[in-house]
Amino acid sequence: MDTRQVLSSGSTHLGDLVGHVFDILTIARPATPSAALNLSRTISKLSPFLGNMIEFNTVEFLNARPEYAPYGRWIRQDPGFPDTLFQGTVHPQPGFEIKAWFPLATEITARFRDSQSHFRDDQTSVCLLAWLPDNLLFGRPRILDVCVTSGKSVAEARDAHYHNPPDYLVLEPEDTTHRTPNLQQTNTNGFKFQGTDQDLVRAKQLVAGWGPDGTRYRTSRDYQDRIRLLFGQFPYRLDTNFAKLDRIVHPDIEHFKTRVMAYRLHGRTIAEWSNLLYKAPDTLKASALTSLLETR
């Protein structure tokens, strides 16, 4: 097997997780509609914990497939990128970066900040797993849908979406290859222009001097030096929302979001449940949650 074959077969197996119940915890049925409403406001905080548990289980799930044994085995990296790496005779090493999403939350809050430079061989895929308890707010976590897509394409879509000099800059990490692995920097950052109108005019003049494709993002040292020159001459602020997967307008992720939000559970789509729980009057919430708690 080569890198592409490992990723292809792994993607197929991960797709088979749709409908899978992870028997790693059970959220108790709320005693009252009021308790259910309070649970709906806090249950998304389980996502980081469940994400880690799903990562562990995914490694075991993939290693149970016999086609990998002659070539190596899957391991979980913590810390490290990607979360799930195939360690063995296949090079470059294939891997999956796994992101869990609780779709009753407002958006996919997971971030993907790693530089395009890490995906030159397209050896890493991103795996998004949408999960909910099997009774919407209580029960065991169930995988609703899975999206596996190229990590390289995600990084490229992110940079193309955000980078718009001089208004918005995406900066590559400094070269830290000489450092020990735990101190190496691999993440890009986004910065929003904060200067005056006069500053913006001068900044636009500077960018215009870069040529007709001067705003097209590149990871090359020459282009990054241009961005850093701009960054050093004008005020910018760090964008803490940079690289959220919900905001990069990647076609596979957008299709995944649409599918998940249209998924029907207990008489409503996920989008309808989300709107009801976060926007509807309390009387409507109480009525819907009363019916949910009567589910057997």
KOLVEX-406830 format. One line per field, with one value per residue (C-alpha): residue number from 1; residue in three letters; x, y, z. Coordinates in steps of 0.2 Angstrom, whole numbers, plus 5000, padded with zeros to 4 digits. Each point is the difference from the previous one (the first is absolute). Layout:
BEGIN
num: [NUM, ...] $
residuo: [ALA, ...] $
X: [X, ...] $
Y: [Y, ...] $
Z: [Z, ...] $
//
This chain:
BEGIN
num: [1, 2, 3, 4, 5, 6, 7, 8, 9, 10, 11, 12, 13, 14, 15, 16, 17, 18, 19, 20, 21, 22, 23, 24, 25, 26, 27, 28, 29, 30, 31, 32, 33, 34, 35, 36, 37, 38, 39, 40, 41, 42, 43, 44, 45, 46, 47, 48, 49, 50, 51, 52, 53, 54, 55, 56, 57, 58, 59, 60, 61, 62, 63, 64, 65, 66, 67, 68, 69, 70, 71, 72, 73, 74, 75, 76, 77, 78, 79, 80, 81, 82, 83, 84, 85, 86, 87, 88, 89, 90, 91, 92, 93, 94, 95, 96, 97, 98, 99, 100, 101, 102, 103, 104, 105, 106, 107, 108, 109, 110, 111, 112, 113, 114, 115, 116, 117, 118, 119, 120, 121, 122, 123, 124, 125, 126, 127, 128, 129, 130, 131, 132, 133, 134, 135, 136, 137, 138, 139, 140, 141, 142, 143, 144, 145, 146, 147, 148, 149, 150, 151, 152, 153, 154, 155, 156, 157, 158, 159, 160, 161, 162, 163, 164, 165, 166, 167, 168, 169, 170, 171, 172, 173, 174, 175, 176, 177, 178, 179, 180, 181, 182, 183, 184, 185, 186, 187, 188, 189, 190, 191, 192, 193, 194, 195, 196, 197, 198, 199, 200, 201, 202, 203, 204, 205, 206, 207, 208, 209, 210, 211, 212, 213, 214, 215, 216, 217, 218, 219, 220, 221, 222, 223, 224, 225, 226, 227, 228, 229, 230, 231, 232, 233, 234, 235, 236, 237, 238, 239, 240, 241, 242, 243, 244, 245, 246, 247, 248, 249, 250, 251, 252, 253, 254, 255, 256, 257, 258, 259, 260, 261, 262, 263, 264, 265, 266, 267, 268, 269, 270, 271, 272, 273, 274, 275, 276, 277, 278, 279, 280, 281, 282, 283, 284, 285, 286, 287, 288, 289, 290, 291, 292, 293, 294, 295, 296] $
residuo: [MET, ASP, THR, ARG, GLN, VAL, LEU, SER, SER, GLY, SER, THR, HIS, LEU, GLY, ASP, LEU, VAL, GLY, HIS, VAL, PHE, ASP, ILE, LEU, THR, ILE, ALA, ARG, PRO, ALA, THR, PRO, SER, ALA, ALA, LEU, ASN, LEU, SER, ARG, THR, ILE, SER, LYS, LEU, SER, PRO, PHE, LEU, GLY, ASN, MET, ILE, GLU, PHE, ASN, THR, VAL, GLU, PHE, LEU, ASN, ALA, ARG, PRO, GLU, TYR, ALA, PRO, TYR, GLY, ARG, TRP, ILE, ARG, GLN, ASP, PRO, GLY, PHE, PRO, ASP, THR, LEU, PHE, GLN, GLY, THR, VAL, HIS, PRO, GLN, PRO, GLY, PHE, GLU, ILE, LYS, ALA, TRP, PHE, PRO, LEU, ALA, THR, GLU, ILE, THR, ALA, ARG, PHE, ARG, ASP, SER, GLN, SER, HIS, PHE, ARG, ASP, ASP, GLN, THR, SER, VAL, CYS, LEU, LEU, ALA, TRP, LEU, PRO, ASP, ASN, LEU, LEU, PHE, GLY, ARG, PRO, ARG, ILE, LEU, ASP, VAL, CYS, VAL, THR, SER, GLY, LYS, SER, VAL, ALA, GLU, ALA, ARG, ASP, ALA, HIS, TYR, HIS, ASN, PRO, PRO, ASP, TYR, LEU, VAL, LEU, GLU, PRO, GLU, ASP, THR, THR, HIS, ARG, THR, PRO, ASN, LEU, GLN, GLN, THR, ASN, THR, ASN, GLY, PHE, LYS, PHE, GLN, GLY, THR, ASP, GLN, ASP, LEU, VAL, ARG, ALA, LYS, GLN, LEU, VAL, ALA, GLY, TRP, GLY, PRO, ASP, GLY, THR, ARG, TYR, ARG, THR, SER, ARG, ASP, TYR, GLN, ASP, ARG, ILE, ARG, LEU, LEU, PHE, GLY, GLN, PHE, PRO, TYR, ARG, LEU, ASP, THR, ASN, PHE, ALA, LYS, LEU, ASP, ARG, ILE, VAL, HIS, PRO, ASP, ILE, GLU, HIS, PHE, LYS, THR, ARG, VAL, MET, ALA, TYR, ARG, LEU, HIS, GLY, ARG, THR, ILE, ALA, GLU, TRP, SER, ASN, LEU, LEU, TYR, LYS, ALA, PRO, ASP, THR, LEU, LYS, ALA, SER, ALA, LEU, THR, SER, LEU, LEU, GLU, THR, ARG] $
X: [5000, 5006, 4994, 4985, 4994, 5001, 4991, 4987, 4996, 5001, 4987, 4988, 5001, 4997, 4985, 4993, 4999, 4984, 4987, 5013, 4997, 5015, 4997, 5011, 4988, 4981, 4992, 4986, 4982, 4995, 4987, 4990, 4999, 5009, 5014, 5000, 5001, 5015, 5008, 4998, 5010, 5015, 5001, 5011, 5014, 5001, 5007, 5019, 4998, 4991, 5011, 5015, 4990, 4995, 5019, 5005, 4986, 5003, 5018, 4994, 4986, 5013, 5013, 4986, 5000, 5012, 5006, 5012, 5009, 5014, 5004, 4999, 4987, 4990, 5005, 4993, 5011, 4997, 5007, 5004, 4993, 4991, 4990, 5000, 5016, 5004, 5017, 5010, 5007, 4989, 5008, 4996, 4990, 4981, 4989, 4983, 4997, 4983, 4988, 4984, 4985, 4984, 4988, 4988, 5014, 5001, 5013, 5015, 5012, 5015, 5014, 5012, 5016, 5014, 5010, 4998, 5018, 4996, 4989, 5011, 4998, 4982, 5003, 4987, 4982, 4987, 4986, 4985, 4988, 4983, 4993, 4985, 4993, 4988, 4985, 5006, 5005, 5002, 5006, 5016, 5010, 4996, 5009, 4987, 5012, 5018, 5010, 5017, 5010, 5017, 5010, 5009, 4984, 4994, 5015, 5000, 4981, 5003, 5015, 4990, 4985, 5009, 5015, 4995, 5015, 5001, 4983, 5004, 5016, 5004, 5017, 5011, 5009, 5018, 5013, 5002, 5007, 5015, 4990, 4995, 4983, 4990, 5006, 4998, 4986, 4989, 4985, 4995, 4992, 4987, 5002, 4987, 5005, 4997, 5008, 4991, 4993, 5016, 5010, 4989, 5003, 5018, 4999, 4990, 5013, 5014, 4990, 4996, 5019, 5000, 4993, 4983, 5000, 5008, 4985, 5001, 5006, 5017, 5010, 5017, 5013, 5000, 4981, 5000, 5013, 4989, 4985, 5012, 5006, 4981, 4997, 5014, 4995, 4982, 4990, 4991, 4991, 5000, 4984, 4995, 4986, 5013, 4999, 4984, 4994, 4983, 5006, 5012, 4988, 5007, 4988, 5001, 4997, 4986, 4991, 5003, 4992, 4985, 4997, 5002, 4989, 4986, 5002, 4983, 4999, 4985, 4989, 5010, 5016, 5016, 4998, 4982, 5006, 5014, 4988, 4988, 5012, 5009, 4987, 4982, 4990, 5001, 4982, 5005, 5016, 4991, 4987, 5013, 5011, 4985, 4997, 5018, 5001, 4985, 5010, 5003] $
Y: [5000, 5018, 5016, 5003, 4982, 5001, 5016, 4994, 4984, 5009, 5013, 4986, 4992, 5016, 5003, 4984, 5008, 5009, 4993, 4993, 5002, 5003, 4991, 5010, 5010, 5002, 5017, 4997, 5005, 5017, 4999, 5015, 5011, 5014, 4988, 4995, 5019, 5003, 4984, 5007, 5015, 4991, 4983, 5007, 5001, 4981, 5002, 5001, 4985, 4990, 5006, 4992, 4984, 4999, 5002, 4985, 4989, 5005, 4994, 4983, 5000, 5002, 4988, 4986, 5000, 4987, 5009, 5011, 4987, 4996, 5018, 5008, 5005, 5016, 5010, 5015, 5015, 5011, 5012, 5001, 5002, 4991, 4991, 4983, 4995, 4984, 4994, 4987, 4998, 5013, 5017, 5013, 4995, 5001, 5007, 5007, 5016, 4996, 5013, 4997, 5011, 5002, 5007, 5008, 5012, 5016, 4995, 4988, 5008, 4989, 5009, 4994, 5011, 4990, 5007, 4995, 4995, 4985, 4993, 5000, 4981, 5001, 4987, 5005, 5001, 5009, 4989, 5009, 4990, 5007, 4992, 5002, 4989, 4987, 5009, 5017, 5006, 4984, 4982, 4994, 5010, 4995, 5005, 5009, 5003, 5000, 5011, 4995, 5013, 5005, 5009, 5009, 5006, 5006, 5011, 5007, 5004, 5009, 5011, 5004, 5005, 5011, 5007, 5017, 5013, 5013, 4997, 4982, 4991, 4982, 4997, 4984, 4994, 5005, 4986, 4990, 4984, 5001, 4999, 4984, 4993, 5007, 5017, 5001, 5011, 4994, 5011, 5015, 5016, 5012, 5019, 5014, 5018, 5012, 5016, 5017, 5004, 5008, 4985, 4989, 5011, 4999, 4981, 4997, 5010, 4989, 4984, 5007, 5000, 4981, 4997, 4994, 4984, 5008, 4995, 4982, 4990, 4991, 4992, 5004, 5010, 5014, 5003, 4998, 5013, 5012, 4996, 5002, 5017, 5006, 4992, 5010, 5017, 5000, 4995, 4983, 4990, 4981, 4992, 4987, 4993, 4996, 4983, 4994, 4986, 5007, 5016, 4995, 4996, 4983, 4991, 4983, 5008, 5010, 4985, 4991, 5014, 5000, 4981, 5000, 5015, 4992, 4983, 4996, 4994, 4999, 5009, 5015, 5003, 5005, 5018, 5000, 4994, 5012, 5015, 4994, 4997, 5016, 5013, 4994, 5006, 4990, 4993, 4992, 4993, 4993, 4991, 4993, 4994, 4992, 4990, 4995, 4994, 4989, 4991, 4982] $
Z: [5000, 4997, 5008, 4989, 5002, 5019, 5000, 4988, 5010, 5017, 4993, 4995, 5017, 5009, 4989, 5006, 5018, 4995, 5012, 5011, 5019, 5011, 5016, 5010, 5011, 5002, 5003, 5012, 4995, 5008, 5013, 4994, 4984, 5010, 5003, 4982, 4995, 5011, 4993, 4983, 5004, 5007, 4991, 4986, 5013, 4999, 4983, 5005, 5011, 4988, 4986, 5009, 5004, 4982, 4994, 5012, 4993, 4982, 5002, 5007, 4986, 4986, 5008, 5000, 4981, 4993, 4985, 5010, 5010, 4987, 4998, 5018, 5012, 5005, 5015, 5009, 5003, 5015, 4998, 4982, 4983, 4992, 5014, 4992, 4991, 4990, 5006, 4990, 4983, 4991, 4996, 5001, 5015, 4997, 5014, 5005, 5010, 5009, 5005, 5010, 4997, 5011, 4987, 5012, 5004, 4990, 4988, 4997, 5012, 4997, 4992, 4987, 5000, 4994, 4986, 4981, 5001, 5010, 4987, 4984, 4998, 5005, 5013, 5013, 4999, 5011, 5007, 5007, 5011, 5004, 5016, 5011, 5014, 4993, 5008, 4995, 5017, 5010, 4997, 4992, 4987, 4982, 4984, 4988, 4986, 4995, 4988, 4994, 4989, 4996, 5013, 4986, 4992, 5017, 5003, 4983, 5002, 5016, 4994, 4984, 5010, 5014, 4991, 4993, 5002, 5007, 5008, 5007, 5000, 5003, 5006, 5000, 5015, 5002, 4995, 5016, 4993, 5010, 5016, 5009, 4994, 5015, 4996, 4981, 4993, 4987, 5001, 4989, 5008, 4993, 5003, 4997, 4995, 5014, 4993, 4995, 4983, 4995, 5005, 4990, 4984, 5003, 5003, 4984, 4990, 5007, 4995, 4983, 4997, 5002, 4983, 4993, 5010, 5016, 5011, 4995, 5015, 4999, 5013, 4992, 5010, 4988, 5001, 5019, 5001, 4991, 5012, 5015, 4994, 4998, 5018, 5007, 4992, 5005, 5015, 5000, 5013, 5002, 4995, 5013, 4988, 4986, 4992, 5007, 4989, 4999, 4992, 4986, 4987, 4995, 4988, 5008, 5018, 4994, 4992, 5016, 5011, 4988, 5002, 5019, 5002, 4989, 5010, 5009, 5018, 5011, 4987, 4996, 4990, 5010, 4993, 5007, 5017, 5001, 4996, 5012, 5015, 4997, 4993, 5004, 5014, 5016, 4998, 4983, 5007, 5015, 4989, 4989, 5014, 5009, 4984, 4999, 5018, 4997, 4986, 5004] $
//
